[in-house]
Amino acid sequence: MDPKTIKSISAQIYRQFPEMSGIAPKVRARPVPESQRAFKKPAAPTYLLNYQTKAALPEGKSISRWVRVVVDAQGKIIKITTSH
């Protein structure tokens, strides 16, 4: 995936989740599901971007915070999933 596209997606995530600001995502290509391989038309590749940080809680504890973003090859966000 193009670094410029990743930077654009990250800017959108940083606006929506300020605690993720400055966190570089881990990028993985997602395999095409078996159900879509059966069709004659090829499926567009998708990518998974994982952002992870620790958020501080009032009692001095911390909690892991994840944001998972599924995007297509053009950089369009398909789905965002968060923890906690």
ZAGU-119610 format. One record per residue (C-alpha): x, y, z; residue in three letters; residue number from 1. Coordinates in Angstrom, 1 decimal. Layout:
BEGIN
X  Y  Z  ala  NUM
...
//
This chain:
BEGIN
0.0  0.0  0.0  met  1
1.2  3.5  -0.9  asp  2
2.7  5.5  2.0  pro  3
0.7  8.6  0.9  lys  4
-2.6  6.6  1.1  thr  5
-1.6  5.4  4.6  ile  6
-0.9  8.9  5.7  lys  7
-4.3  10.1  4.4  ser  8
-6.1  7.3  6.2  ile  9
-4.1  7.9  9.4  ser  10
-5.1  11.6  9.3  ala  11
-8.8  10.6  9.3  gln  12
-8.2  8.1  12.2  ile  13
-6.4  10.7  14.2  tyr  14
-9.3  13.1  13.9  arg  15
-11.8  10.5  15.0  gln  16
-9.6  9.0  17.7  phe  17
-7.2  11.7  19.1  pro  18
-5.6  9.2  21.5  glu  19
-4.1  7.4  18.4  met  20
-2.4  10.6  17.2  ser  21
1.1  9.9  16.1  gly  22
0.8  6.1  16.2  ile  23
2.0  4.4  13.0  ala  24
-0.3  1.6  11.9  pro  25
0.7  -2.0  11.1  lys  26
-0.5  -2.7  7.6  val  27
-1.4  -6.2  6.3  arg  28
-3.0  -7.3  3.1  ala  29
-6.2  -9.3  3.6  arg  30
-6.7  -12.4  1.6  pro  31
-9.8  -12.6  -0.7  val  32
-12.5  -14.7  1.0  pro  33
-13.2  -18.1  -0.5  glu  34
-16.8  -17.1  -1.2  ser  35
-15.6  -14.3  -3.5  gln  36
-13.0  -16.4  -5.3  arg  37
-15.8  -18.5  -6.8  ala  38
-17.1  -15.5  -8.8  phe  39
-15.6  -14.9  -12.2  lys  40
-15.1  -11.2  -11.5  lys  41
-11.9  -10.7  -9.4  pro  42
-12.4  -9.1  -5.9  ala  43
-10.6  -5.9  -5.1  ala  44
-7.8  -6.3  -2.5  pro  45
-8.3  -5.0  0.9  thr  46
-5.9  -4.0  3.7  tyr  47
-6.1  -4.1  7.4  leu  48
-4.5  -1.2  9.4  leu  49
-4.0  -1.8  13.1  asn  50
-3.4  1.1  15.5  tyr  51
-2.5  0.3  19.2  gln  52
-1.9  2.5  22.2  thr  53
-2.4  2.5  26.0  lys  54
-4.8  4.9  27.6  ala  55
-4.4  6.1  31.2  ala  56
-7.2  5.5  33.7  leu  57
-7.9  7.6  36.8  pro  58
-6.5  5.1  39.4  glu  59
-3.1  5.1  37.6  gly  60
-3.9  2.0  35.6  lys  61
-3.8  1.8  31.9  ser  62
-5.8  0.0  29.2  ile  63
-4.8  -1.2  25.7  ser  64
-6.8  0.6  23.0  arg  65
-7.0  -0.8  19.5  trp  66
-8.4  0.6  16.3  val  67
-8.7  -1.7  13.3  arg  68
-9.4  -0.2  9.9  val  69
-10.3  -2.1  6.7  val  70
-9.6  -0.2  3.6  val  71
-9.6  -0.9  -0.2  asp  72
-6.7  -0.4  -2.5  ala  73
-7.8  3.2  -3.3  gln  74
-7.7  4.1  0.4  gly  75
-11.5  4.2  1.0  lys  76
-12.4  3.1  4.6  ile  77
-14.7  0.2  4.5  ile  78
-15.0  -0.6  8.2  lys  79
-13.6  0.7  11.6  ile  80
-13.6  -1.5  14.7  thr  81
-12.4  -0.3  18.1  thr  82
-11.7  -2.0  21.4  ser  83
-13.3  -0.8  24.7  his  84
//
